[in-house]
Amino acid sequence: MSSENLIPQEGLYVSKKDPSMRLSVIEVIEVDVLDNEEEDGGDKVFYTVLFVKEGDEDDMSAQTFEYDPDEWQRFVKKSSA
């Protein structure tokens, strides 16, 4: 598994590109981990990331965002480029 596919940790993420973009990962749900070595040469990790803007962690009415692994990696790359 490459470092690009590591499951994110719960906590604060600050954009390197725009430090005012501060998000809190409030839950990472590991859906399944399958060993597909015969098919693609490695493990596939499936998870969803649920996050909110910093400061809204306890606000039940705050807008939350849910990303799958590909969406999360694209978001991280875009925020740190």
C-alpha angles and dihedrals in degrees: 000000000000122000087248090068098050114131110251120243125237112259143067123336120191120194113240089206096049114016090193087069101087120165132179119218101216100177139011112196113200103210101183142328115214128188104222099163092140093054108039108001099254151038122294116216120205121193142135125225119214114196143164136192114279111276095028096084094111097035106104091194095052118115111258128196127214122201132181119219096274093046091047093050092049090049093050092048092049092048095049101040 
